Amino acid sequence: MRAVLPLLAWIAMSASTPASAQRFNGNYPVCLQTWEWGGATYISCQYSSWDECRAAGAGLSAMCLTNPYVQQPSQPVRLPRHR
């Protein structure tokens, strides 16, 4: 029974913090996903171009992605012409 209390204390102290929700910024078309030691991943959507994203991820365990929530400019509606 004495071993249980230190074991529970060790488990509570070594437990990782809960994951925070990722927020995708809809104003930038390119995201950078980075991996950290231990398997954690983080996505940052703040890049205007692929080259800017690649430069930020150089030397890291990372890759660039298309932002799935980017706000596309609305296309004008074209009505058919009657002759």
C-alpha positions in Angstrom: 0.0 0.0 0.0 2.9 2.3 0.7 4.2 2.0 -2.8 0.9 3.1 -4.3 1.0 6.6 -3.0 4.5 7.5 -4.4 3.5 5.8 -7.7 0.3 7.9 -8.0 2.3 11.0 -7.2 4.9 10.1 -9.9 2.1 9.5 -12.4 0.5 12.8 -11.7 3.7 14.8 -11.9 4.9 13.1 -15.1 1.5 13.4 -17.0 1.7 15.6 -20.0 -0.4 18.7 -20.2 -3.6 18.5 -22.2 -3.4 19.4 -25.9 -4.5 22.8 -26.9 -6.8 23.3 -29.8 -5.2 24.3 -33.1 -6.6 27.5 -34.7 -6.3 28.0 -38.4 -6.0 31.5 -39.6 -8.2 31.9 -42.6 -6.3 34.9 -44.0 -3.1 33.0 -45.0 -3.1 30.2 -47.7 -0.1 28.2 -46.4 0.5 26.5 -43.0 3.6 25.0 -41.5 3.3 21.8 -39.6 6.2 21.1 -37.2 6.9 17.9 -35.2 8.5 18.1 -31.8 10.4 15.5 -29.8 8.0 13.0 -28.3 5.5 13.1 -31.1 3.8 16.5 -30.5 2.8 18.4 -33.6 2.0 22.1 -34.1 0.4 23.8 -37.1 0.9 27.5 -37.7 -1.0 29.2 -40.6 0.7 32.5 -41.1 2.4 32.3 -44.4 1.5 34.1 -47.6 3.6 31.9 -50.0 5.1 28.5 -50.2 8.6 30.0 -50.4 8.0 31.9 -47.1 6.8 28.7 -45.4 9.8 26.7 -46.7 12.2 29.3 -45.4 10.6 29.2 -42.0 10.7 25.4 -41.9 14.3 25.1 -43.1 16.3 22.9 -40.7 13.2 21.8 -38.8 11.2 18.6 -38.8 8.4 20.3 -40.7 6.3 20.5 -43.9 4.2 23.1 -45.6 0.4 22.5 -46.1 -2.4 24.2 -47.9 -4.7 26.0 -45.3 -8.0 24.2 -45.6 -9.8 27.2 -44.1 -8.4 30.0 -46.2 -11.0 32.6 -47.3 -11.2 32.4 -51.1 -12.2 35.6 -52.9 -15.7 35.4 -54.1 -16.2 35.0 -57.8 -18.6 37.3 -59.6 -21.8 35.6 -60.7 -22.1 35.5 -64.5 -25.5 35.4 -65.9 -26.0 33.9 -69.4 -26.4 36.4 -72.1 -29.6 36.4 -74.1 -29.3 37.4 -77.8 
